[in-house]
Amino acid sequence: MSTIKKRSYVMVIRGQDRGDVAQVIDYLHDKSAFAIILNNNGYIRVVSSDKLRIATKDEKKNDKKRHNRELQLDQYQREYLNKLRYD
């Protein structure tokens, strides 16, 4: 199984956004949590690694990106992601 990297497309398999394709923006150094941007609405979420898997070609094709947000976190989102290291 290949590892999840920045800018990879992933499928959310658990949680409130289950079944959505998203793109990885950033992750913690141990890859225990990922910051993702959902393709359908551009919302940014921080989710644990057990809620994600790499999306297949068909999943990426069927769930096209419908937003034009930049793939970067703002200061507050980055602080939230980094705070998870110490919790």
Backbone as CSV, one residue per row, in Angstrom:
resi,resn,N_x,N_y,N_z,CA_x,CA_y,CA_z,C_x,C_y,C_z
1,MET,0.842,-1.192,0.000,0.000,0.000,0.000,0.878,1.244,0.000
2,SER,0.563,2.181,-0.841,1.361,3.405,-0.900,0.952,4.354,0.223
3,THR,1.850,5.243,0.569,1.597,6.163,1.671,0.896,7.414,1.169
4,ILE,0.215,8.069,2.069,-0.499,9.298,1.743,0.488,10.455,1.835
5,LYS,0.546,11.251,0.777,1.454,12.397,0.710,0.651,13.680,0.533
6,LYS,1.333,14.814,0.638,0.681,16.092,0.357,0.199,16.100,-1.086
7,ARG,-0.955,16.716,-1.303,-1.594,16.858,-2.609,-2.201,15.559,-3.125
8,SER,-2.129,14.464,-2.336,-2.756,13.204,-2.721,-4.269,13.322,-2.581
9,TYR,-4.983,12.596,-3.420,-6.425,12.514,-3.287,-6.757,11.320,-2.405
10,VAL,-7.623,11.545,-1.432,-7.989,10.511,-0.481,-9.508,10.393,-0.400
11,MET,-9.962,9.234,0.047,-11.379,8.995,0.300,-11.578,8.974,1.803
12,VAL,-12.571,9.725,2.272,-12.914,9.726,3.692,-13.797,8.502,3.931
13,ILE,-13.354,7.603,4.799,-14.102,6.362,5.004,-14.867,6.327,6.323
14,ARG,-14.652,7.280,7.206,-15.383,7.364,8.471,-15.613,8.826,8.825
15,GLY,-16.661,9.071,9.599,-16.924,10.421,10.078,-18.007,11.115,9.290
16,GLN,-18.166,12.403,9.539,-19.270,13.151,8.944,-19.137,13.332,7.442
17,ASP,-17.952,13.259,6.902,-17.744,13.449,5.463,-17.494,12.125,4.751
18,ARG,-17.979,11.036,5.317,-17.772,9.699,4.761,-18.253,9.632,3.303
19,GLY,-17.412,9.061,2.449,-17.757,8.919,1.041,-17.311,10.074,0.172
20,ASP,-16.702,11.088,0.754,-16.230,12.245,-0.016,-14.761,12.093,-0.372
21,VAL,-14.401,12.596,-1.535,-13.002,12.651,-1.949,-12.440,13.999,-1.523
22,ALA,-11.218,13.980,-1.041,-10.567,15.200,-0.563,-9.114,15.177,-0.996
23,GLN,-8.468,16.325,-0.831,-7.053,16.422,-1.160,-6.284,16.795,0.103
24,VAL,-5.135,16.155,0.303,-4.324,16.383,1.497,-3.580,17.710,1.363
25,ILE,-3.708,18.545,2.377,-2.996,19.823,2.407,-1.713,19.681,3.214
26,ASP,-1.828,19.055,4.379,-0.683,18.912,5.274,-0.965,17.772,6.249
27,TYR,0.044,17.394,7.019,-0.119,16.334,8.004,0.915,16.510,9.098
28,LEU,0.671,15.834,10.222,1.642,15.839,11.303,2.845,14.994,10.915
29,HIS,3.954,15.221,11.569,5.188,14.514,11.217,5.046,12.999,11.298
30,ASP,4.203,12.490,12.194,4.013,11.046,12.312,2.818,10.532,11.506
31,LYS,2.192,11.421,10.757,1.034,11.109,9.897,-0.128,10.522,10.682
32,SER,-0.300,10.963,11.909,-1.440,10.521,12.703,-2.675,11.366,12.431
33,ALA,-2.491,12.580,11.928,-3.601,13.470,11.588,-3.271,14.196,10.284
34,PHE,-4.308,14.388,9.473,-4.156,15.032,8.176,-5.102,16.221,8.066
35,ALA,-4.628,17.296,7.462,-5.487,18.418,7.089,-5.879,18.178,5.644
36,ILE,-7.193,18.121,5.388,-7.684,17.841,4.037,-8.647,18.935,3.599
37,ILE,-8.798,19.084,2.303,-9.788,19.993,1.742,-10.751,19.143,0.918
38,LEU,-12.031,19.247,1.238,-13.042,18.439,0.565,-13.279,18.954,-0.845
39,ASN,-13.394,18.050,-1.797,-13.589,18.443,-3.194,-14.954,19.058,-3.451
40,ASN,-15.978,18.596,-2.747,-17.325,19.050,-3.085,-17.644,20.461,-2.615
41,ASN,-17.009,20.949,-1.541,-17.361,22.280,-1.053,-16.167,23.129,-0.615
42,GLY,-14.973,22.584,-0.607,-13.790,23.353,-0.245,-13.563,23.516,1.238
43,TYR,-14.355,22.828,2.074,-14.148,22.916,3.512,-12.850,22.222,3.890
44,ILE,-12.184,22.786,4.871,-10.946,22.194,5.380,-11.265,21.480,6.676
45,ARG,-10.808,20.244,6.780,-11.021,19.431,7.966,-9.691,18.844,8.424
46,VAL,-9.598,18.556,9.698,-8.461,17.823,10.247,-9.010,16.484,10.720
47,VAL,-8.487,15.398,10.159,-8.990,14.065,10.479,-7.827,13.138,10.803
48,SER,-8.114,12.089,11.551,-7.073,11.122,11.881,-6.827,10.197,10.692
49,SER,-5.680,9.577,10.685,-5.276,8.762,9.542,-6.149,7.533,9.357
50,ASP,-6.785,7.041,10.424,-7.619,5.850,10.288,-8.945,6.136,9.587
51,LYS,-9.228,7.394,9.305,-10.456,7.766,8.609,-10.240,7.995,7.114
52,LEU,-9.017,7.751,6.633,-8.689,8.033,5.240,-8.078,6.818,4.551
53,ARG,-8.252,6.786,3.245,-7.515,5.862,2.387,-7.312,6.557,1.054
54,ILE,-6.364,6.077,0.263,-6.096,6.685,-1.032,-7.277,6.414,-1.964
55,ALA,-7.708,7.425,-2.689,-8.850,7.301,-3.593,-8.435,6.593,-4.888
56,THR,-9.354,5.815,-5.436,-9.102,5.141,-6.705,-9.324,6.109,-7.859
57,LYS,-8.905,5.731,-9.058,-9.105,6.588,-10.230,-10.579,6.862,-10.473
58,ASP,-11.415,5.841,-10.338,-12.852,6.025,-10.554,-13.462,6.976,-9.535
59,GLU,-13.042,6.866,-8.286,-13.562,7.770,-7.258,-13.165,9.211,-7.545
60,LYS,-11.935,9.409,-7.979,-11.482,10.764,-8.319,-12.255,11.309,-9.520
61,LYS,-12.498,10.469,-10.493,-13.208,10.895,-11.706,-14.666,11.233,-11.405
62,ASN,-15.311,10.444,-10.544,-16.728,10.653,-10.237,-16.973,11.791,-9.263
63,ASP,-15.976,12.203,-8.522,-16.132,13.268,-7.528,-15.187,14.412,-7.878
64,LYS,-15.534,15.129,-8.914,-14.675,16.214,-9.401,-14.621,17.363,-8.402
65,LYS,-13.531,18.087,-8.445,-13.319,19.242,-7.570,-14.278,20.361,-7.970
66,ARG,-15.017,20.882,-6.985,-15.990,21.944,-7.258,-15.683,23.221,-6.480
67,HIS,-14.431,23.475,-6.252,-14.029,24.700,-5.553,-12.712,25.157,-6.152
68,ASN,-12.309,26.355,-5.819,-11.031,26.862,-6.329,-10.204,27.482,-5.210
69,ARG,-10.248,26.871,-4.045,-9.453,27.353,-2.912,-8.014,26.888,-3.045
70,GLU,-7.127,27.650,-2.466,-5.713,27.295,-2.454,-5.471,26.125,-1.503
71,LEU,-4.484,25.322,-1.823,-4.138,24.181,-0.976,-3.119,24.588,0.075
72,GLN,-3.568,25.424,0.994,-2.702,25.817,2.091,-3.556,26.180,3.293
73,LEU,-2.968,26.026,4.457,-3.649,26.344,5.700,-3.342,27.774,6.103
74,ASP,-4.325,28.434,6.714,-4.024,29.751,7.262,-3.385,29.560,8.645
75,GLN,-3.026,30.639,9.272,-2.298,30.594,10.537,-3.065,29.827,11.609
76,TYR,-4.369,30.041,11.723,-5.166,29.419,12.773,-5.365,27.926,12.521
77,GLN,-5.544,27.555,11.269,-5.684,26.144,10.936,-4.379,25.388,11.189
78,ARG,-3.246,26.014,10.863,-1.950,25.384,11.109,-1.709,25.222,12.606
79,GLU,-2.067,26.235,13.409,-1.910,26.137,14.863,-2.752,24.997,15.416
80,TYR,-3.965,24.841,14.903,-4.830,23.752,15.359,-4.221,22.391,15.032
81,LEU,-3.726,22.230,13.819,-3.106,20.976,13.417,-1.877,20.679,14.284
82,ASN,-1.027,21.668,14.499,0.178,21.459,15.300,-0.137,21.207,16.770
83,LYS,-1.244,21.757,17.258,-1.639,21.538,18.636,-1.975,20.065,18.887
84,LEU,-2.400,19.347,17.861,-2.747,17.931,18.016,-1.538,17.073,18.367
85,ARG,-0.349,17.558,18.099,0.877,16.815,18.454,1.007,16.604,19.941
86,TYR,0.548,17.558,20.713,0.777,17.552,22.150,-0.427,17.077,22.939
87,ASP,-1.514,16.764,22.285,-2.727,16.295,23.004,-2.751,14.793,23.118
